């Protein structure tokens, strides 16, 4: 649990801090916009593409090792 000290012996959770609450609310509002949803979707697709590209690049090495063992 993250806490911040206000006075000696008195601690409050950081999630209750007004700035943190305001930032979270602003982020939630921004995430609901079509532009943000499009950006999130494109970012996810780009990540998936890079992951699959990495797997495709490793396949020849895997096949060569497998053939050498046979």
C-alpha positions in Angstrom: 0.0 0.0 0.0 1.4 3.4 -1.0 1.1 6.0 1.7 2.2 9.5 2.2 2.9 11.2 5.5 1.0 14.4 6.3 2.0 14.8 9.9 4.0 12.5 12.2 1.8 9.5 13.0 -0.8 10.4 10.4 -0.7 8.6 7.0 -3.2 8.6 4.1 -3.3 6.5 1.0 -1.9 8.1 -2.2 -4.9 7.0 -4.1 -7.0 9.4 -2.0 -4.9 12.4 -3.0 -7.0 14.9 -4.9 -4.4 15.2 -7.7 -4.3 11.5 -8.2 -8.1 11.3 -8.3 -8.3 14.2 -10.8 -5.6 12.6 -13.1 -7.5 9.3 -13.0 -10.8 10.9 -13.9 -9.1 12.9 -16.8 -7.5 9.7 -18.1 -10.8 7.9 -18.0 -12.5 10.7 -20.0 -9.7 10.8 -22.6 -9.8 7.0 -23.0 -13.5 7.2 -24.0 -12.8 9.4 -27.1 -12.8 7.7 -30.5 -9.3 9.0 -31.3 -7.9 7.4 -28.1 -9.7 4.1 -28.9 -8.3 4.1 -32.4 -4.8 4.8 -31.1 -5.1 2.0 -28.6 -6.3 -0.4 -31.2 -3.5 0.5 -33.7 -0.9 0.2 -30.9 -2.2 -3.3 -30.0 -2.2 -4.4 -33.7 1.4 -3.0 -34.1 2.5 -5.0 -31.1 0.9 -8.1 -32.4 2.6 -7.6 -35.7 6.0 -7.2 -34.2 5.5 -10.3 -32.0 4.5 -12.4 -35.0 7.3 -10.9 -37.1 9.8 -11.9 -34.4 8.4 -15.5 -34.3 8.6 -15.7 -38.1 12.2 -14.5 -38.0 13.1 -17.2 -35.4 11.5 -20.1 -37.4 14.5 -20.7 -39.8 16.8 -21.0 -36.8 14.5 -23.4 -35.0 14.2 -25.5 -38.1 17.9 -25.6 -38.6 18.5 -26.7 -35.0 15.8 -29.3 -35.3 17.3 -30.6 -38.6 20.8 -30.8 -37.1 19.5 -33.0 -34.2 18.0 -35.5 -36.7 
